[in-house]
Amino acid sequence: MKKTITTLCLACLAGGTAAAQTSVRIGSLEITFRKNDTTYEHVAHERLLQVNPPKSDPKPQRSPYYKSKSTGFIGFGFAVPGDGSGYYAVRGGNSYNFDLGCRWYTHFNSRLAAGGTFQYSFYHYRLKDALSDSVFRAAVIGSSPLPYAAGEIKKQAFRSNNLALGVFTRFYLIPKKHYLDLGVQGDWAFSRFYKLYYPYDGKQNFHEDDMFNAFTASAVAQIGWESFAIFARYRLTDAFSGALPKDLPALSIGIRLE
């Protein structure tokens, strides 16, 4: 009997190739039968794929930063009258500036961006009795007599049309929709003149390029939320030439829409 059982076991072992197995117990003797199965082979292959996944060639995702953006803007501001010592007196409500331009900037990360601006600006300063200053009067009209006394002049204004280039850095605040821009800009006044309004017979224009500086530089700051911003611009150089003892107010404050 033992020989028969041993022969059966050897036959089963010789014909099996191994993957799954079945055990049969007869008394105190346990016999194991193996079956042809590829289960382990499949499992091993799947595990190999998990350890070494097939290489893929996905399209590279663009970084959310280092993206350039451009936008147009329009702004309107008012000159802030000076203290009277270094500036000619102006009428605040009638001294204003208008800006129209575009800006472009690049994000370096979620909190920082930098860019530039190009704009057209119109400046209008309504002066108060500037002609009562003999130096100003001589620079504007020279020795030509006025048809009226200086106190009878109805209006006197300085106007200029400017083109400007600027650079700025933008800091995004918390929350990120709020931002602070700090920068500088240079203006070229391609048209500038002084205008007198007489009480009855209209107005006269005095073009005095020697009196007005064609190029000026300013520091610009603005704080905004999305497309709305409040800006301040401070002129770092003189609007008038050194021949005049006083200058136009350097600070203007206004709003800007992008």
Backbone torsions as a table, in degrees:
resi	resn	phi	psi	omega
1	MET	NA	-41.7	-178.9
2	LYS	-65.8	-37.4	177.9
3	LYS	-62.5	-38.8	-179.3
4	THR	-65.0	-44.4	-179.2
5	ILE	-64.3	-42.0	-179.8
6	THR	-63.8	-39.1	179.0
7	THR	-63.4	-42.3	178.9
8	LEU	-62.8	-39.6	-179.5
9	CYS	-66.0	-43.0	179.7
10	LEU	-65.3	-36.5	178.4
11	ALA	-65.0	-41.0	179.6
12	CYS	-66.7	-39.2	-179.7
13	LEU	-68.7	-36.2	-179.7
14	ALA	-69.5	-35.6	-176.6
15	GLY	-88.0	-14.7	-177.5
16	GLY	-85.4	147.7	177.5
17	THR	-117.8	-5.7	165.3
18	ALA	89.3	94.9	165.8
19	ALA	-147.3	-66.0	176.2
20	ALA	-98.3	160.4	-180.0
21	GLN	-142.5	155.1	179.5
22	THR	-130.4	134.5	-179.2
23	SER	-108.8	137.6	177.8
24	VAL	-125.7	130.1	-178.1
25	ARG	-107.9	126.2	176.2
26	ILE	-123.3	104.5	-176.6
27	GLY	64.8	-126.9	179.0
28	SER	-93.3	5.7	-178.1
29	LEU	-106.8	129.7	179.4
30	GLU	-110.4	126.8	-178.9
31	ILE	-113.1	134.3	-179.6
32	THR	-111.8	128.5	177.6
33	PHE	-111.3	134.0	177.4
34	ARG	-104.3	145.7	180.0
35	LYS	-117.1	151.0	172.1
36	ASN	-73.7	115.0	-179.2
37	ASP	-152.7	145.6	-178.8
38	THR	-107.5	18.0	-177.6
39	THR	-58.1	-47.1	-178.2
40	TYR	-65.0	-35.5	178.6
41	GLU	-63.0	-43.6	177.9
42	HIS	-63.3	-43.0	-179.0
43	VAL	-62.4	-44.5	179.9
44	ALA	-63.3	-38.2	179.6
45	HIS	-66.7	-41.3	178.9
46	GLU	-65.3	-40.5	178.2
47	ARG	-64.5	-37.7	177.7
48	LEU	-62.6	-38.5	178.1
49	LEU	-66.0	-33.9	179.3
50	GLN	-70.9	-39.4	179.9
51	VAL	-70.9	-43.4	179.9
52	ASN	-119.6	79.4	-178.0
53	PRO	-63.8	152.3	179.6
54	PRO	-63.6	141.8	179.6
55	LYS	-71.3	138.3	177.8
56	SER	-124.0	164.7	-178.5
57	ASP	-126.9	69.4	-179.2
58	PRO	-70.4	157.5	177.3
59	LYS	-70.3	133.7	-179.2
60	PRO	-63.9	134.4	179.5
61	GLN	-81.5	137.3	179.4
62	ARG	-74.5	137.5	178.3
63	SER	-66.9	142.6	177.6
64	PRO	-68.6	-12.1	-179.7
65	TYR	-105.5	178.9	-175.1
66	TYR	58.1	31.1	175.4
67	LYS	-102.4	134.6	179.3
68	SER	-91.8	145.0	179.8
69	LYS	-138.5	142.6	177.7
70	SER	-130.4	149.8	-179.2
71	THR	-155.4	153.9	174.4
72	GLY	-93.3	162.1	179.3
73	PHE	-149.6	158.9	175.5
74	ILE	-137.6	137.9	-177.1
75	GLY	-139.8	156.3	178.8
76	PHE	-145.6	128.3	-178.3
77	GLY	-141.0	172.4	-178.9
78	PHE	-125.9	142.9	175.9
79	ALA	-73.1	140.4	176.8
80	VAL	-95.2	116.5	-178.1
81	PRO	-56.7	139.9	178.6
82	GLY	-77.2	-175.0	-178.3
83	ASP	-81.0	-1.5	177.2
84	GLY	93.7	-15.6	-178.0
85	SER	-84.0	-41.8	-177.3
86	GLY	-110.0	-1.5	-175.8
87	TYR	-130.2	150.0	170.6
88	TYR	-71.8	141.6	-177.8
89	ALA	-67.4	136.7	179.2
90	VAL	-128.6	161.6	173.8
91	ARG	-92.1	113.3	-173.0
92	GLY	-57.0	-47.8	-177.5
93	GLY	-67.8	-21.6	-179.4
94	ASN	-106.1	10.3	177.0
95	SER	-116.1	109.0	-170.3
96	TYR	-143.1	171.9	175.2
97	ASN	-142.1	149.4	-179.6
98	PHE	-125.3	131.4	-178.2
99	ASP	-122.1	141.3	174.8
100	LEU	-145.2	122.9	-176.6
101	GLY	-170.6	-162.8	179.4
102	CYS	-138.5	157.6	177.2
103	ARG	-139.9	150.9	177.9
104	TRP	-136.9	146.3	-179.0
105	TYR	-155.6	159.9	-178.4
106	THR	-122.2	133.3	177.2
107	HIS	-84.0	128.1	175.5
108	PHE	-94.7	-30.7	172.8
109	ASN	-160.1	-169.1	-174.7
110	SER	-71.2	-11.0	-175.6
111	ARG	-118.7	-6.6	-170.5
112	LEU	-140.2	137.0	174.8
113	ALA	-146.6	160.5	178.5
114	ALA	-147.1	152.7	-178.3
115	GLY	-172.5	-159.2	-177.4
116	GLY	-141.6	170.7	-179.9
117	THR	-136.6	151.5	169.7
118	PHE	-136.5	129.8	-174.1
119	GLN	-151.6	158.9	168.5
120	TYR	-105.6	136.4	179.9
121	SER	-132.2	140.7	174.6
122	PHE	-117.5	125.4	-180.0
123	TYR	-113.5	135.7	177.7
124	HIS	-135.1	121.3	178.5
125	TYR	-120.1	116.9	176.3
126	ARG	-89.7	111.0	-175.1
127	LEU	-87.9	155.7	176.0
128	LYS	-110.5	108.7	171.7
129	ASP	51.9	39.6	178.6
130	ALA	-66.9	-28.6	-178.4
131	LEU	-69.3	-13.7	175.6
132	SER	-71.0	-15.9	175.0
133	ASP	-84.3	118.0	-174.7
134	SER	-63.6	-33.9	179.7
135	VAL	-68.5	-43.4	178.9
136	PHE	-64.5	-43.8	-177.9
137	ARG	-63.1	-40.1	-179.6
138	ALA	-68.8	-34.9	-179.5
139	ALA	-71.7	-32.2	-175.5
140	VAL	-82.3	-52.2	-172.2
141	ILE	-116.1	0.1	179.3
142	GLY	66.8	-136.8	-178.4
143	SER	-94.8	4.0	-178.5
144	SER	-67.9	132.2	179.8
145	PRO	-73.8	150.2	175.4
146	LEU	-92.7	143.9	177.5
147	PRO	-68.3	-16.9	179.2
148	TYR	-131.8	161.9	174.8
149	ALA	-70.5	157.7	-176.5
150	ALA	-58.3	-35.8	-179.7
151	GLY	-70.0	-15.2	-178.7
152	GLU	-93.7	-1.9	179.0
153	ILE	-68.5	129.6	-177.0
154	LYS	-74.3	-49.2	-179.6
155	LYS	-142.1	151.5	170.6
156	GLN	-145.0	130.8	-172.1
157	ALA	-144.2	146.8	172.2
158	PHE	-108.1	132.5	-179.2
159	ARG	-131.5	148.0	174.8
160	SER	-149.6	147.5	173.5
161	ASN	-111.2	123.7	-171.6
162	ASN	-122.9	150.6	164.4
163	LEU	-114.6	137.4	-173.8
164	ALA	-137.0	144.6	171.0
165	LEU	-119.2	142.0	-179.2
166	GLY	-148.2	163.7	173.5
167	VAL	-129.2	151.5	-178.2
168	PHE	-153.9	161.1	173.0
169	THR	-119.4	134.9	-179.1
170	ARG	-109.9	129.7	176.4
171	PHE	-112.8	121.6	178.3
172	TYR	-85.0	129.3	-176.7
173	LEU	-94.2	-169.3	178.4
174	ILE	-110.9	121.7	-3.8
175	PRO	-69.9	170.6	-169.8
176	LYS	-68.8	-14.4	178.8
177	LYS	-71.4	-16.8	177.7
178	HIS	-92.9	143.2	-177.4
179	TYR	-147.6	161.4	177.2
180	LEU	-129.7	124.5	177.3
181	ASP	-108.4	132.9	175.2
182	LEU	-128.6	130.9	-178.0
183	GLY	-166.5	-175.2	177.6
184	VAL	-133.7	157.2	177.0
185	GLN	-146.6	152.8	175.6
186	GLY	-116.3	133.1	-177.4
187	ASP	-110.7	140.8	170.2
188	TRP	-117.7	114.9	-179.9
189	ALA	-86.5	98.0	-177.5
190	PHE	-81.8	-12.8	176.4
191	SER	-144.5	124.5	-178.0
192	ARG	-150.8	138.0	-178.3
193	PHE	-161.3	161.4	176.5
194	TYR	-110.6	136.1	-174.8
195	LYS	-125.6	133.1	175.7
196	LEU	-109.6	138.0	176.1
197	TYR	-114.6	113.8	178.9
198	TYR	-85.2	157.4	-173.4
199	PRO	-64.4	-28.3	-173.8
200	TYR	-124.9	-43.4	-169.3
201	ASP	-103.9	37.0	170.2
202	GLY	90.5	-135.9	-169.7
203	LYS	-142.0	163.1	175.6
204	GLN	-135.9	141.2	178.5
205	ASN	-106.0	137.6	177.1
206	PHE	-121.6	107.3	177.8
207	HIS	-91.1	111.0	-178.2
208	GLU	-127.9	84.2	-178.5
209	ASP	-63.7	-29.9	-179.3
210	ASP	-69.6	-24.6	-177.8
211	MET	-82.9	-31.0	-175.9
212	PHE	-103.1	132.9	176.0
213	ASN	-74.6	130.7	-178.6
214	ALA	-75.0	-30.9	-176.4
215	PHE	-118.5	131.0	177.3
216	THR	-135.7	159.9	178.2
217	ALA	-126.4	144.9	-177.0
218	SER	-139.8	152.8	169.3
219	ALA	-99.3	136.1	-175.1
220	VAL	-127.5	135.5	175.3
221	ALA	-136.3	142.3	174.8
222	GLN	-148.1	145.4	175.6
223	ILE	-122.2	132.9	-172.1
224	GLY	-144.7	172.5	175.9
225	TRP	-136.8	113.7	-175.8
226	GLU	54.3	-114.4	-174.2
227	SER	-96.6	2.6	-177.8
228	PHE	-112.6	135.8	-179.0
229	ALA	-146.2	153.4	171.2
230	ILE	-110.5	128.5	-175.6
231	PHE	-121.7	158.4	173.6
232	ALA	-134.7	133.7	-179.7
233	ARG	-127.1	126.4	-178.9
234	TYR	-120.7	118.8	-178.9
235	ARG	-75.3	125.9	-177.2
236	LEU	-88.7	-18.2	179.6
237	THR	-117.8	168.0	-177.7
238	ASP	-77.8	141.0	173.1
239	ALA	-79.1	-35.2	177.4
240	PHE	-97.7	157.0	178.5
241	SER	-71.8	168.7	-178.3
242	GLY	-67.5	-7.5	179.9
243	ALA	-71.1	-19.0	-179.6
244	LEU	-98.8	140.1	-177.5
245	PRO	-73.7	-21.9	-178.9
246	LYS	-125.8	171.9	-176.2
247	ASP	-132.7	175.5	173.3
248	LEU	-78.1	151.0	177.8
249	PRO	-52.4	138.9	-173.0
250	ALA	-90.5	-20.4	-172.5
251	LEU	-106.6	135.3	171.6
252	SER	-135.9	146.1	-176.9
253	ILE	-130.9	139.7	-178.8
254	GLY	-165.3	-166.2	-179.9
255	ILE	-119.2	156.9	-178.6
256	ARG	-141.5	137.4	177.3
257	LEU	-117.9	132.1	179.3
258	GLU	-108.0	NA	NA
